[in-house]
Amino acid sequence: MRCLTLEGSRVMDRYYWRTFRLEKQGATEKEAKNDTVVRYWEKIANILTPISKFYCSETCLKVVNDALQIHGGSGYTEDYDISRIYRDARITTIYDGTSQIQINACIGGITSGLTHSFGEYISELVNQSNFSLTHKLFREFQELVFLYKSFSKKKIRICTQKKSFLLVPDF
C-alpha cells in the first residue's frame, strides 16, 4: 500500500509537470487538459488517489489509536493532547471521504481501468521488474479482477461490505 501511495505521488508529479510545461510553452489551460499525455496521467492518478487517501487516513488512525492505548482510559480525557489528536485523525477518514467510499472508488477504477490506460501502466511496471513474484502476483490480480467483473452488482456490494476490512494494513 505504501508503494502505491508513493507511485500515486509520482504520477501526480508527472501530470502536473506536463500540464505546467505545456502552459509555459503557450498552450491554453483547455489545450493542456486535452493533451493525450496529460489525460493519460490523469486517468492513472484518478485510480491511485483513492488508494493514497485510504492508506494515509487509515494509517494515521492506527498510529494515533496505538498512542492512545499507551495512556489507557485516561487518554480519552481532555488532560492529554492525544484525545484531540485522535479526534483529528478520526475526522480525517471522514473529510477525505469514508474509507468505504475510497475503496469503492478504487475498485471501480481498477476494474474498469485494467482494460485501458491503467492496465497498460501496471503491465509496463510489472514488465520492468525482474522479480518473478511480481509477475505471479500480477497474474493473480488479473484473475481477481476478472472474477470481480463476473459478479452481479448486488453480490459486489455484499462482498465489498464484508471484506473491505481486509484492505486495512495490519501493522
Secondary structure, DSSP 4 states (H G I P E B T S, - for coil): -HHHHHHHHHHHHHHHHHHHHHHHTT--HHHHHT-HHHHHHHHHHHHHHHHHHHHHHHHHHHHHHHHHHHTGGGGGSTTSHHHHHHHHHHHHHHHT--HHHHHHHHHHHHHHHTTSHHHHHHHHHHHH---HHHHHHHHHHHHHHHHHHHS-HHHHHHHHHHHGGGGSPP-
